[in-house]
């Protein structure tokens, strides 16, 4: 059994507390659940705040974890943001796939999808870490591009996770289902909300996912949906999955 956590950590955004406050909540859940693989989105490296990226900072405070961060874009002053993996095992072979950016849309963020090939007791596992646009026109392109990557690089046992910025009824998710990817939440919790995004301090929509192909999700739970006082880990909740080969 492989345990995987996916979470958008919201960079250094301070509307739910300082990074140091939020980091402690994330570290507590990781220490309690001990996931084998962690896929993070919206990770920042800001030299003016800290010499290491946020994933490396987490790994530094967690026993036995290593981190690899890949920048999606670099801003003025050297600040970078992008996805990352943490693992208790050897760092994976990582590939970076740049997604398209249509000019003159509201979303100006460069986005990438990562593939990490992890060695597990059951054999190699490909974990794809995605963070798609919130703009519908860009979402359609992001999913199409992701499907092309998945078709060419996904191994027999694969998982696609991350912040899709799309609710389950989005027409763009249909392509994943047609390609025989399984939405683990729908499989295990049909009829349950599974909200992962916070609006007005209350989780109210589901836009974060664990999709599987050649893997079976045996358990899937929403974590970090609650805060402590005014502090929340992020404006997203995380998903914790327990997986085994189908």
ROSE-4610 file (N, C-alpha, C; in Angstrom, 1 decimal, always signed):
// ROSE-4610
residu = [X/X/X/X/X/X/X/X/X/X/X/X/X/X/X/X/X/X/X/X/X/X/X/X/X/X/X/X/X/X/X/X/X/X/X/X/X/X/X/X/X/X/X/X/X/X/X/X/X/X/X/X/X/X/X/X/X/X/X/X/X/X/X/X/X/X/X/X/X/X/X/X/X/X/X/X/X/X/X/X/X/X/X/X/X/X/X/X/X/X/X/X/X/X/X/X/X/X/X/X/X/X/X/X/X/X/X/X/X/X/X/X/X/X/X/X/X/X/X/X/X/X/X/X/X/X/X/X/X/X/X/X/X/X/X/X/X/X/X/X/X/X/X/X/X/X/X/X/X/X/X/X/X/X/X/X/X/X/X/X/X/X/X/X/X/X/X/X/X/X/X/X/X/X/X/X/X/X/X/X/X/X/X/X/X/X/X/X/X/X/X/X/X/X/X/X/X/X/X/X/X/X/X/X/X/X/X/X/X/X/X/X/X/X/X/X/X/X/X/X/X/X/X/X/X/X/X/X/X/X/X/X/X/X/X/X/X/X/X/X/X/X/X/X/X/X/X/X/X/X/X/X/X/X/X/X/X/X/X/X/X/X/X/X/X/X/X/X/X/X/X/X/X/X/X/X/X/X/X/X/X/X/X/X/X/X/X/X/X/X/X/X/X/X/X/X/X/X/X/X/X/X/X/X/X/X/X/X/X/X/X/X/X/X/X/X/X/X/X/X/X/X/X/X/X/X/X/X/X/X/X/X/X/X/X/X/X/X/X/X/X/X/X/X/X/X/X/X/X/X/X/X/X/X/X/X/X/X/X/X/X/X/X/X/X/X/X/X/X/X/X/X/X/X/X/X/X/X/X/X/X/X/X/X/X/X/X/X/X/X/X/X/X/X/X/X/X/X/X/X/X/X/X/X/X/X/X/X/X/X/X/X/X/X/X/X/X/X/X/X/X/X/X/X/X/X/X/X/X/X/X/X/X/X/X/X/X/X/X/X/X/X/X/X/X/X/X/X/X/X/X/X/X/X/X/X/X/X/X/X/X/X/X/X/X/X/X/X/X/X/X/X/X/X/X/X/X/X/X/X/X/X/X/X/X/X/X/X/X/X/X/X/X/X/X/X/X/X/X/X/X/X/X/X/X/X/X/X/X/X/X/X/X/X/X/X/X/X/X/X/X/X/X/X/X/X/X/X/X/X/X/X/X/X/X/X/X/X/X/X/X/X/X/X/X/X/X/X/X/X/X/X/X/X/X/X/X/X/X/X/X/X/X/X/X/X/X/X/X/X/X/X/X/X/X/X/X/X/X/X/X/X/X/X/X/X/X/X/X/X/X/X/X/X/X/X/X/X/X/X/X/X/X/X/X/X/X/X/X/X/X/X/X/X/X/X/X/X/X/X/X/X/X/X/X/X/X/X/X/X/X/X/X/X/X/X/X/X/X/X/X/X/X/X/X/X/X/X/X/X/X/X/X/X/X/X/X/X/X/X/X/X/X/X/X/X/X/X/X/X/X/X/X/X/X/X/X/X/X/X/X/X/X/X/X/X/X/X/X/X/X/X/X/X/X/X/X/X/X/X/X/X/X/X/X/X/X/X/X/X/X/X/X/X/X/X/X/X/X/X/X/X/X/X/X/X/X/X/X/X/X/X/X/X/X/X/X/X]
num = [1/1/1/2/2/2/3/3/3/4/4/4/5/5/5/6/6/6/7/7/7/8/8/8/9/9/9/10/10/10/11/11/11/12/12/12/13/13/13/14/14/14/15/15/15/16/16/16/17/17/17/18/18/18/19/19/19/20/20/20/21/21/21/22/22/22/23/23/23/24/24/24/25/25/25/26/26/26/27/27/27/28/28/28/29/29/29/30/30/30/31/31/31/32/32/32/33/33/33/34/34/34/35/35/35/36/36/36/37/37/37/38/38/38/39/39/39/40/40/40/41/41/41/42/42/42/43/43/43/44/44/44/45/45/45/46/46/46/47/47/47/48/48/48/49/49/49/50/50/50/51/51/51/52/52/52/53/53/53/54/54/54/55/55/55/56/56/56/57/57/57/58/58/58/59/59/59/60/60/60/61/61/61/62/62/62/63/63/63/64/64/64/65/65/65/66/66/66/67/67/67/68/68/68/69/69/69/70/70/70/71/71/71/72/72/72/73/73/73/74/74/74/75/75/75/76/76/76/77/77/77/78/78/78/79/79/79/80/80/80/81/81/81/82/82/82/83/83/83/84/84/84/85/85/85/86/86/86/87/87/87/88/88/88/89/89/89/90/90/90/91/91/91/92/92/92/93/93/93/94/94/94/95/95/95/96/96/96/97/97/97/98/98/98/99/99/99/100/100/100/101/101/101/102/102/102/103/103/103/104/104/104/105/105/105/106/106/106/107/107/107/108/108/108/109/109/109/110/110/110/111/111/111/112/112/112/113/113/113/114/114/114/115/115/115/116/116/116/117/117/117/118/118/118/119/119/119/120/120/120/121/121/121/122/122/122/123/123/123/124/124/124/125/125/125/126/126/126/127/127/127/128/128/128/129/129/129/130/130/130/131/131/131/132/132/132/133/133/133/134/134/134/135/135/135/136/136/136/137/137/137/138/138/138/139/139/139/140/140/140/141/141/141/142/142/142/143/143/143/144/144/144/145/145/145/146/146/146/147/147/147/148/148/148/149/149/149/150/150/150/151/151/151/152/152/152/153/153/153/154/154/154/155/155/155/156/156/156/157/157/157/158/158/158/159/159/159/160/160/160/161/161/161/162/162/162/163/163/163/164/164/164/165/165/165/166/166/166/167/167/167/168/168/168/169/169/169/170/170/170/171/171/171/172/172/172/173/173/173/174/174/174/175/175/175/176/176/176/177/177/177/178/178/178/179/179/179/180/180/180/181/181/181/182/182/182/183/183/183/184/184/184/185/185/185/186/186/186/187/187/187/188/188/188/189/189/189/190/190/190/191/191/191/192/192/192/193/193/193/194/194/194/195/195/195/196/196/196/197/197/197/198/198/198/199/199/199/200/200/200/201/201/201/202/202/202/203/203/203/204/204/204/205/205/205/206/206/206/207/207/207/208/208/208/209/209/209/210/210/210/211/211/211/212/212/212/213/213/213/214/214/214/215/215/215/216/216/216/217/217/217/218/218/218/219/219/219/220/220/220/221/221/221/222/222/222/223/223/223/224/224/224/225/225/225/226/226/226/227/227/227/228/228/228/229/229/229/230/230/230/231/231/231/232/232/232/233/233/233/234/234/234/235/235/235/236/236/236/237/237/237/238/238/238/239/239/239/240/240/240/241/241/241/242/242/242/243/243/243/244/244/244/245/245/245/246/246/246]
x = [+0.8/+0.0/+0.9/+0.6/+1.3/+0.3/+0.8/+0.0/+0.5/-0.5/-0.2/-1.0/-0.4/-1.1/-0.9/-2.0/-1.9/-2.5/-1.8/-2.2/-1.7/-2.5/-2.1/-1.8/-0.6/-0.2/-0.3/-0.7/-1.0/+0.2/+1.4/+2.6/+2.7/+3.1/+3.3/+2.1/+1.0/-0.3/-0.6/-1.0/-1.2/-2.6/-3.6/-5.0/-5.5/-4.8/-5.2/-4.1/-3.2/-2.2/-0.8/+0.2/+1.6/+2.0/+3.0/+3.5/+4.0/+4.7/+5.2/+4.0/+2.9/+1.8/+1.1/+1.0/+0.3/+1.2/+2.5/+3.4/+3.3/+3.1/+3.0/+1.8/+0.7/-0.5/-0.2/+0.5/+0.8/+1.7/+2.7/+3.7/+3.1/+2.1/+1.4/+0.7/+0.0/-0.8/+0.2/+1.3/+2.2/+2.8/+3.2/+3.8/+2.7/+1.5/+0.4/+0.1/+0.2/-0.3/+0.9/+2.1/+3.3/+3.1/+2.6/+2.5/+3.8/+3.8/+5.0/+5.4/+4.4/+4.6/+3.7/+4.2/+3.4/+3.6/+2.5/+2.5/+1.9/+2.7/+2.3/+2.2/+1.2/+1.0/+1.2/+1.4/+1.6/+2.7/+3.8/+5.0/+5.8/+6.3/+7.1/+8.6/+9.4/+10.8/+11.0/+11.2/+11.3/+12.6/+13.7/+14.9/+14.9/+13.9/+13.8/+13.2/+12.5/+11.9/+12.8/+13.3/+14.0/+14.8/+16.0/+16.9/+16.4/+15.5/+15.0/+13.5/+13.1/+11.6/+10.8/+9.5/+8.6/+8.6/+8.7/+8.8/+10.0/+11.2/+12.4/+12.3/+11.6/+11.5/+10.7/+9.6/+8.8/+9.7/+10.4/+11.3/+12.3/+12.8/+13.8/+13.3/+12.0/+11.3/+10.6/+10.7/+10.0/+11.1/+10.9/+11.9/+11.9/+13.0/+13.1/+12.6/+12.1/+11.6/+12.6/+12.6/+13.3/+12.4/+12.8/+11.9/+12.6/+11.8/+12.3/+11.2/+11.6/+10.8/+11.2/+10.2/+10.4/+9.6/+10.3/+9.7/+8.9/+7.7/+6.8/+7.1/+7.4/+7.8/+8.6/+9.4/+10.2/+9.8/+9.6/+9.2/+10.3/+10.0/+11.0/+11.5/+12.8/+13.3/+13.7/+13.5/+13.9/+12.9/+11.8/+10.8/+10.3/+10.1/+9.6/+8.4/+7.6/+6.5/+6.3/+5.8/+5.6/+5.2/+5.2/+4.9/+6.1/+5.9/+7.0/+6.5/+7.5/+7.2/+8.1/+7.5/+8.3/+8.1/+9.1/+9.0/+9.9/+9.5/+10.3/+11.3/+11.2/+12.1/+13.1/+13.8/+14.7/+13.9/+14.5/+13.9/+13.6/+12.5/+12.1/+12.8/+12.8/+13.1/+11.9/+12.2/+11.1/+11.2/+10.1/+10.0/+9.0/+9.4/+8.6/+7.9/+6.6/+5.9/+5.2/+5.6/+5.0/+3.7/+2.7/+1.4/+1.3/+0.4/+0.2/-0.3/+0.0/-0.5/-1.0/-2.3/-3.0/-2.9/-2.4/-2.3/-3.7/-3.7/-4.9/-6.0/-5.7/-6.7/-6.5/-7.4/-7.3/-6.2/-6.0/-5.0/-3.7/-2.7/-1.4/-0.3/-0.7/+0.3/+0.8/+2.1/+2.6/+2.4/+2.0/+1.7/+2.4/+2.8/+3.5/+2.8/+3.1/+2.7/+4.0/+4.1/+5.3/+4.9/+5.9/+5.8/+6.9/+6.6/+7.6/+7.4/+8.5/+8.5/+9.1/+8.2/+8.6/+8.7/+9.7/+9.9/+9.1/+8.2/+7.3/+7.5/+7.1/+7.3/+6.5/+5.5/+4.8/+5.3/+6.4/+6.9/+6.8/+7.3/+7.3/+5.9/+5.7/+4.5/+4.7/+4.0/+4.1/+3.0/+3.5/+2.6/+2.7/+1.6/+1.5/+0.9/+1.6/+1.3/+0.8/-0.4/-1.0/-1.6/-1.5/-2.2/-2.7/-4.0/-4.6/-5.1/-5.4/-6.0/-7.4/-7.8/-9.2/-10.0/-9.4/-10.1/-10.6/-11.9/-12.4/-11.7/-11.4/-10.7/-9.4/-8.7/-7.3/-7.5/-8.5/-8.7/-8.8/-9.6/-9.8/-8.4/-7.6/-6.2/-5.4/-5.5/-4.6/-5.0/-6.3/-6.6/-6.2/-6.4/-6.0/-4.5/-3.7/-2.3/-1.9/-2.5/-2.2/-2.5/-3.6/-3.9/-2.9/-2.4/-1.3/-0.1/+0.3/+1.4/+1.2/+0.0/-0.3/-0.3/-0.8/-0.8/+0.6/+1.5/+2.9/+3.8/+3.5/+4.5/+4.0/+2.7/+2.1/+2.4/+3.0/+3.3/+2.0/+2.2/+1.0/+0.3/+1.1/+0.5/+0.7/-0.4/-0.2/-1.3/-1.0/-1.9/-1.8/-2.9/-2.9/-3.6/-2.8/-3.4/-3.1/-3.8/-3.6/-4.8/-4.5/-5.5/-6.0/-7.2/-7.6/-8.4/-8.8/-9.6/-10.9/-11.4/-12.7/-13.5/-14.8/-15.7/-16.0/-16.5/-16.7/-17.6/-18.5/-19.4/-18.8/-17.5/-16.8/-16.8/-17.2/-17.1/-15.7/-14.7/-13.3/-12.8/-13.4/-12.9/-13.4/-14.3/-14.8/-13.7/-12.7/-11.6/-10.8/-10.7/-10.0/-10.8/-12.1/-12.9/-12.9/-13.0/-12.9/-11.6/-10.5/-9.2/-9.0/-10.1/-10.2/-9.4/-9.3/-8.9/-10.1/-9.8/-10.9/-10.8/-11.8/-11.9/-12.1/-11.1/-11.1/-12.2/-12.5/-13.5/-14.9/-15.2/-16.5/-16.6/-15.5/-15.5/-15.8/-15.1/-15.2/-16.3/-16.7/-17.6/-18.7/-19.3/-20.3/-21.4/-21.8/-22.9/-22.4/-21.1/-20.6/-19.9/-19.9/-19.4/-17.9/-17.1/-15.7/-15.1/-15.7/-15.2/-13.8/-13.0/-11.6/-11.2/-12.1/-11.7/-12.5/-11.9/-12.5/-13.0/-14.2/-14.8/-15.5/-15.2/-15.7/-15.5/-14.2/-13.7/-14.4/-15.3/-16.0/-15.7/-15.2/-15.0/-16.4/-16.4/-17.7/-17.7/-16.5/-16.5/-15.4/-15.5/-14.5/-13.7/-12.4/-11.6/-10.3/-10.0/-8.7/-9.1/-8.2/-8.5/-7.4/-7.8/-6.9/-7.5/-6.9/-7.3/-6.3/-6.9/-6.0/-6.2/-5.1/-5.2/-4.2/-4.6/-3.7/-3.4/-4.1/-4.0/-5.4/-5.6/-6.8/-6.7/-7.6/-7.7/-8.5/-7.9/-8.6/-9.3/-8.6/-9.1/-8.8/-9.7/-9.4/-10.2/-9.4/-10.0/-9.6/-10.5/-10.1/-9.4/-8.3/-7.5/-7.2/-7.0/-6.7/-7.8/-9.0/-10.2/-10.5/-10.1/-10.4/-9.1/-9.3/-8.2/-8.1/-7.2/-7.1/-7.3/-8.4/-8.7/-8.8/-8.0/-8.0/-7.0/-6.3/-5.2/-5.7/-5.5/-5.8/-4.5/-4.3/-3.1/-3.1/-4.2/-4.3/-5.7/-6.0/-7.4/-7.9/-7.0/-7.4/-7.3/-8.1/-7.9/-7.0/-6.5/-5.7/-6.5/-5.9/-6.5/-5.5/-5.8/-4.9/-5.5/-4.7/-5.1/-4.2/-4.8/-4.1/-4.4/-3.3/-3.4/-2.7/-3.2/-2.5/-2.7/-1.9/-2.0/-3.4/-4.0/-5.3/-5.2]
y = [-1.2/+0.0/+1.2/+2.2/+3.5/+4.6/+5.5/+6.6/+7.9/+8.6/+9.9/+11.0/+12.2/+13.4/+14.4/+15.1/+16.2/+17.4/+18.6/+19.8/+21.0/+22.0/+23.3/+24.2/+24.6/+25.3/+26.8/+27.3/+28.8/+29.7/+29.2/+30.0/+30.7/+32.0/+32.8/+33.7/+33.4/+34.2/+34.2/+35.4/+35.5/+35.7/+35.5/+35.7/+34.7/+33.5/+32.5/+32.3/+33.3/+33.2/+33.3/+33.5/+33.6/+32.2/+32.1/+30.8/+30.0/+30.6/+29.9/+29.2/+30.0/+29.4/+28.3/+28.5/+27.5/+26.3/+26.5/+25.4/+24.4/+24.9/+24.0/+23.1/+23.6/+22.7/+21.6/+22.0/+21.0/+20.0/+20.4/+19.5/+18.5/+19.0/+18.1/+17.0/+17.3/+16.3/+15.3/+15.8/+14.9/+14.0/+14.5/+13.7/+12.6/+13.0/+12.1/+11.0/+11.3/+10.4/+9.7/+10.3/+9.7/+9.2/+10.1/+9.7/+9.4/+8.4/+8.0/+9.1/+9.7/+10.6/+11.8/+13.0/+14.3/+15.1/+15.5/+16.3/+17.7/+18.7/+20.1/+21.0/+21.8/+22.9/+24.2/+25.3/+26.6/+26.8/+26.2/+26.3/+27.4/+28.2/+29.4/+29.3/+29.9/+30.1/+31.6/+32.3/+33.7/+34.0/+34.4/+34.6/+35.7/+36.6/+37.7/+37.2/+36.1/+35.5/+34.4/+33.5/+32.3/+31.8/+31.3/+30.8/+29.5/+28.8/+27.5/+27.7/+26.8/+26.8/+26.2/+26.4/+26.0/+24.5/+23.7/+22.2/+21.8/+22.4/+22.1/+22.5/+23.6/+24.0/+23.0/+22.4/+21.4/+20.1/+19.7/+18.5/+18.7/+19.9/+20.2/+19.9/+20.1/+20.0/+18.6/+17.8/+16.5/+15.4/+14.4/+13.3/+12.4/+12.3/+11.4/+11.8/+13.0/+13.4/+14.2/+14.1/+14.9/+15.6/+16.7/+17.5/+17.8/+17.9/+18.4/+19.4/+20.7/+21.7/+22.1/+22.3/+22.7/+24.0/+25.0/+26.3/+26.2/+26.8/+27.0/+28.3/+29.3/+30.6/+31.4/+32.4/+33.2/+34.7/+35.3/+36.7/+37.7/+39.0/+40.0/+39.8/+40.0/+39.8/+38.4/+37.5/+36.1/+35.2/+35.7/+34.8/+33.8/+32.5/+31.5/+30.8/+30.2/+29.4/+28.2/+27.1/+25.9/+24.7/+23.5/+22.3/+21.7/+20.7/+20.0/+18.6/+17.8/+16.5/+16.4/+15.7/+15.2/+13.7/+13.0/+11.6/+11.1/+10.0/+9.4/+8.4/+8.1/+7.2/+8.0/+7.4/+8.1/+9.1/+10.3/+11.2/+10.6/+10.9/+10.3/+11.0/+10.3/+10.9/+11.8/+13.1/+14.0/+14.6/+14.7/+15.3/+16.5/+17.6/+18.8/+19.0/+19.2/+19.4/+20.7/+21.7/+23.0/+23.0/+23.6/+23.7/+25.1/+25.2/+26.4/+27.5/+28.7/+30.0/+30.9/+31.0/+31.8/+33.2/+34.1/+35.5/+36.2/+37.2/+38.1/+37.4/+36.4/+35.8/+36.3/+36.2/+36.7/+36.0/+34.7/+33.9/+34.1/+34.7/+35.0/+34.1/+33.1/+32.3/+31.1/+31.0/+29.9/+28.6/+27.5/+26.3/+25.1/+24.2/+23.0/+21.8/+20.6/+19.4/+18.6/+18.0/+17.1/+15.7/+14.9/+13.4/+13.0/+12.3/+11.7/+10.2/+9.5/+8.0/+7.5/+7.0/+6.6/+5.1/+4.6/+3.2/+2.8/+1.9/+1.4/-0.1/-0.6/-2.1/-2.9/-2.3/-3.0/-2.7/-1.9/-1.6/-0.1/+0.4/+1.8/+2.4/+3.6/+4.3/+5.7/+6.1/+7.4/+8.3/+9.4/+10.4/+11.7/+12.1/+13.3/+14.4/+15.5/+16.6/+17.8/+18.1/+19.1/+20.3/+21.5/+22.7/+23.4/+23.3/+23.8/+25.2/+25.9/+27.3/+27.3/+28.5/+28.7/+29.3/+29.6/+30.2/+29.1/+29.0/+27.9/+27.6/+28.7/+28.5/+27.9/+28.3/+27.7/+26.3/+26.1/+24.8/+23.7/+24.0/+23.0/+22.7/+23.7/+23.4/+22.6/+23.0/+22.3/+20.8/+20.5/+19.1/+18.3/+19.0/+18.3/+18.1/+19.1/+18.9/+17.8/+17.8/+16.8/+15.4/+15.2/+13.9/+13.5/+14.4/+14.1/+13.6/+14.3/+13.8/+12.5/+12.3/+11.0/+9.9/+10.1/+9.0/+8.6/+9.6/+9.2/+8.8/+9.1/+8.8/+8.1/+7.9/+7.2/+5.7/+5.2/+3.8/+3.0/+1.7/+0.8/+1.2/+1.7/+2.2/+3.7/+4.4/+5.9/+6.6/+7.7/+8.6/+10.0/+10.7/+12.1/+12.9/+13.8/+14.5/+16.0/+16.8/+18.2/+19.1/+20.4/+21.4/+21.6/+21.2/+21.3/+22.6/+23.2/+24.5/+24.2/+23.0/+22.6/+21.8/+22.0/+21.2/+19.9/+18.9/+17.6/+17.6/+18.6/+18.6/+19.4/+19.8/+20.4/+19.5/+20.0/+19.2/+18.8/+19.5/+19.2/+18.0/+17.6/+16.4/+15.1/+15.3/+14.1/+13.4/+14.1/+13.5/+12.5/+12.8/+11.9/+10.6/+10.8/+9.6/+8.7/+9.3/+8.6/+7.8/+8.4/+7.7/+6.7/+6.4/+5.4/+5.8/+7.1/+7.5/+7.6/+7.2/+7.0/+8.1/+8.9/+9.9/+9.1/+9.1/+8.2/+8.7/+10.0/+10.4/+9.9/+10.0/+9.5/+8.0/+7.3/+5.8/+5.4/+6.1/+5.7/+6.5/+7.6/+8.5/+9.1/+8.2/+8.7/+9.4/+10.6/+11.3/+12.2/+12.1/+12.9/+14.1/+15.3/+16.5/+16.5/+16.2/+16.1/+17.5/+18.6/+19.9/+20.1/+20.8/+21.0/+22.5/+23.4/+24.8/+25.7/+26.6/+27.4/+28.7/+29.0/+30.3/+30.9/+32.1/+32.7/+31.7/+31.1/+30.3/+29.0/+28.6/+27.3/+26.6/+25.3/+24.5/+24.4/+24.7/+24.8/+24.2/+23.9/+23.3/+22.3/+21.3/+20.3/+20.6/+20.9/+21.2/+20.5/+19.8/+19.0/+17.5/+16.8/+15.4/+14.4/+13.2/+12.0/+11.2/+11.0/+10.2/+9.0/+7.8/+6.6/+5.9/+5.2/+4.3/+3.2/+2.0/+0.9/+0.8/+1.7/+1.7/+1.7/+1.2/+1.2/+2.1/+3.1/+3.9/+3.1/+2.7/+1.9/+2.8/+4.0/+5.0/+6.4/+7.3/+8.7/+9.6/+10.5/+11.4/+12.8/+13.8/+15.2/+15.5/+16.2/+16.6/+18.1/+18.6/+20.1/+21.0/+20.4/+21.2/+22.2/+21.9/+22.8/+23.6/+24.8/+25.5/+25.6/+26.4/+26.6/+28.1/+28.5/+29.9/+30.5/+31.6/+32.3/+31.7/+30.7/+30.1/+28.9/+28.8/+27.6/+27.3/+26.0/+25.6/+26.2/+26.4/+27.0/+27.3/+27.9/+28.0/+26.7/+25.7/+24.4/+23.4/+22.4/+21.3/+20.3/+19.3/+18.3/+17.0/+16.1/+14.8/+13.7/+12.8/+11.7/+10.4/+9.7/+8.5/+7.3/+6.2/+4.9/+4.1/+3.7/+3.2/+1.8/+1.0/-0.3/-0.6/-1.5/-1.8/-2.5/-2.2/-2.7/-4.2]
z = [+0.0/+0.0/+0.0/-0.9/-0.9/-0.5/+0.4/+0.9/+0.2/-0.3/-1.1/-0.6/-0.4/+0.0/-1.1/-1.5/-2.5/-1.8/-2.0/-1.4/-2.1/-2.4/-2.9/-1.6/-1.4/-0.2/-0.2/-1.4/-1.5/-1.4/-1.7/-1.6/-0.3/-0.3/+0.9/+1.2/+0.5/+0.7/+2.1/+2.7/+4.1/+4.6/+3.7/+4.1/+5.2/+5.3/+6.3/+7.4/+7.5/+8.5/+7.8/+8.6/+8.0/+7.6/+6.7/+6.3/+7.5/+8.4/+9.5/+10.3/+10.5/+11.2/+10.4/+9.1/+8.2/+8.1/+8.0/+7.8/+9.0/+10.2/+11.3/+11.2/+10.7/+10.5/+9.5/+8.4/+7.4/+7.9/+8.6/+9.2/+10.2/+10.9/+11.9/+11.2/+10.1/+9.4/+8.8/+8.2/+7.6/+8.6/+9.8/+10.9/+11.3/+11.4/+11.9/+10.9/+9.6/+8.5/+7.8/+7.8/+7.2/+5.8/+4.9/+3.5/+2.9/+2.0/+1.3/+0.2/-0.4/-1.5/-1.2/-1.4/-1.2/-2.5/-3.1/-4.3/-3.9/-4.0/-3.6/-4.8/-4.8/-5.8/-5.2/-6.0/-5.5/-4.5/-4.8/-3.9/-4.4/-3.4/-3.8/-3.3/-4.1/-3.7/-3.8/-2.7/-2.6/-1.8/-2.5/-1.8/-0.8/-0.9/+0.0/+1.3/+1.3/+2.5/+3.1/+2.3/+2.7/+1.6/+1.9/+0.8/+0.1/+0.8/+0.3/-0.1/-1.0/-1.4/-0.3/-0.3/+0.8/+0.9/-0.1/+0.0/+0.7/+0.4/+1.1/+2.6/+2.9/+4.3/+5.0/+4.4/+5.0/+5.3/+4.3/+4.4/+5.5/+5.6/+6.7/+8.1/+8.2/+9.6/+9.7/+8.7/+8.8/+8.8/+9.6/+9.7/+8.5/+7.8/+6.7/+5.3/+5.2/+3.9/+3.1/+1.8/+0.8/-0.1/-0.7/-1.6/-2.9/-3.9/-5.2/-5.7/-6.0/-6.4/-7.9/-8.7/-10.1/-10.4/-10.8/-11.1/-12.4/-12.3/-13.4/-14.1/-13.2/-13.8/-12.8/-13.3/-12.4/-12.6/-11.5/-11.5/-11.2/-11.4/-11.0/-9.6/-9.4/-8.1/-7.8/-8.7/-8.5/-7.9/-7.5/-6.9/-8.0/-7.5/-8.4/-7.8/-8.6/-8.1/-9.0/-8.4/-9.2/-8.3/-8.8/-8.1/-7.4/-6.5/-5.9/-5.4/-5.2/-4.6/-3.3/-2.3/-1.1/-1.1/-0.6/-0.4/+0.7/+1.3/+2.3/+1.7/+0.4/-0.3/-1.1/-2.0/-2.9/-3.8/-4.0/-4.9/-6.3/-6.8/-8.1/-9.3/-10.4/-11.7/-12.0/-12.3/-12.5/-13.9/-14.6/-15.9/-15.7/-16.4/-16.4/-17.7/-17.7/-19.0/-18.9/-19.8/-19.8/-20.5/-19.8/-20.4/-21.1/-22.1/-22.9/-22.1/-22.6/-22.0/-23.1/-23.1/-24.2/-23.8/-24.7/-24.3/-24.2/-23.4/-23.2/-22.5/-21.7/-20.8/-19.4/-18.5/-17.2/-16.4/-16.6/-16.0/-16.7/-16.1/-16.8/-16.2/-15.4/-14.7/-15.7/-15.8/-16.5/-15.7/-16.3/-15.5/-16.1/-15.2/-15.7/-15.0/-15.6/-14.9/-14.7/-13.6/-13.3/-13.3/-13.8/-13.6/-12.7/-11.6/-10.8/-10.8/-11.1/-11.1/-9.8/-9.0/-7.6/-7.6/-6.9/-6.6/-5.3/-5.5/-4.4/-4.2/-3.1/-2.9/-3.9/-4.6/-5.6/-7.0/-7.1/-8.4/-8.7/-9.9/-10.2/-10.2/-9.7/-9.7/-10.3/-11.4/-12.0/-11.3/-10.7/-10.1/-10.9/-11.4/-12.2/-11.3/-11.2/-10.3/-11.1/-11.1/-12.0/-11.2/-11.9/-11.4/-12.6/-12.9/-14.1/-13.8/-14.9/-14.9/-14.3/-13.9/-13.5/-14.6/-15.7/-16.9/-17.8/-18.1/-18.8/-20.2/-20.9/-22.2/-22.0/-21.0/-20.7/-20.1/-19.3/-18.7/-19.8/-20.8/-21.9/-22.5/-22.8/-23.3/-22.3/-21.1/-20.0/-20.0/-20.0/-19.9/-21.2/-22.4/-23.6/-23.6/-23.2/-23.1/-22.1/-21.0/-20.0/-20.5/-21.2/-21.8/-22.8/-23.5/-24.5/-23.8/-22.7/-21.9/-21.3/-20.7/-20.0/-21.0/-22.2/-23.2/-23.6/-23.6/-24.0/-22.9/-21.7/-20.6/-19.4/-19.2/-18.1/-18.1/-17.0/-17.0/-16.6/-16.5/-16.2/-14.8/-13.9/-12.6/-12.5/-12.6/-12.6/-11.8/-11.3/-10.5/-11.0/-11.2/-11.6/-10.4/-9.9/-8.7/-8.8/-8.0/-8.0/-7.9/-8.1/-8.1/-9.6/-9.9/-11.3/-11.6/-10.5/-10.6/-11.4/-11.4/-12.1/-11.2/-11.1/-10.4/-11.1/-10.5/-11.1/-12.4/-12.5/-13.7/-14.8/-14.7/-15.8/-17.0/-18.2/-19.4/-19.8/-19.3/-19.7/-19.0/-17.9/-17.3/-18.0/-18.9/-19.6/-20.4/-20.9/-21.6/-20.7/-19.5/-18.5/-18.4/-18.2/-18.0/-19.3/-20.4/-21.7/-21.9/-21.3/-21.3/-20.2/-19.5/-18.5/-17.2/-16.9/-15.6/-14.7/-13.4/-12.5/-11.4/-11.2/-10.1/-8.8/-8.0/-6.8/-5.8/-5.7/-4.8/-5.2/-6.5/-7.0/-6.8/-7.0/-6.8/-5.3/-4.4/-3.0/-2.2/-2.7/-1.9/-2.7/-3.6/-4.5/-3.6/-4.1/-3.4/-2.2/-1.9/-0.8/-1.5/-0.7/-1.3/-1.6/-0.6/-0.8/-1.1/-0.5/-0.8/-0.4/-1.3/-1.1/-1.2/-1.5/-1.7/-0.8/-0.1/+0.9/+0.3/+0.5/+0.2/+1.5/+1.9/+3.1/+4.3/+4.3/+5.4/+5.6/+4.6/+4.6/+3.4/+3.4/+2.2/+1.5/+0.2/-0.5/-1.9/-2.5/-3.8/-3.9/-4.8/-5.0/-6.3/-6.2/-7.3/-7.3/-6.2/-6.1/-6.2/-6.9/-7.3/-7.1/-7.0/-7.2/-8.3/-9.4/-10.5/-10.6/-10.9/-11.0/-12.3/-12.7/-13.8/-13.6/-13.5/-13.1/-11.6/-10.9/-9.4/-8.8/-7.7/-7.0/-5.7/-5.6/-4.3/-3.4/-2.3/-1.2/-0.2/+0.0/+1.0/+0.4/+0.7/+0.3/+1.2/+1.8/+2.8/+2.6/+2.9/+2.9/+4.2/+4.2/+5.3/+5.3/+6.4/+6.6/+6.1/+6.3/+5.9/+7.0/+8.2/+9.4/+9.8/+10.3/+10.8/+12.3/+12.8/+14.2/+14.5/+15.0/+15.2/+13.8/+13.6/+12.3/+11.3/+11.7/+10.8/+10.1/+8.8/+8.0/+7.3/+7.0/+6.2/+4.9/+4.2/+2.9/+2.6/+1.4/+1.0/+0.3/+0.3/-0.2/+1.0/+1.0/+1.8/+1.0/+1.7/+1.0/+0.8/+0.0/-0.1/+0.2/+1.1/+1.5/+1.0/+0.1/-0.5/-0.1/+0.0/+0.2/-1.1/-1.8/-3.1/-3.2/-4.0/-4.3/-5.8/-6.4/-7.8/-8.0/-9.1/-9.4/-9.8]
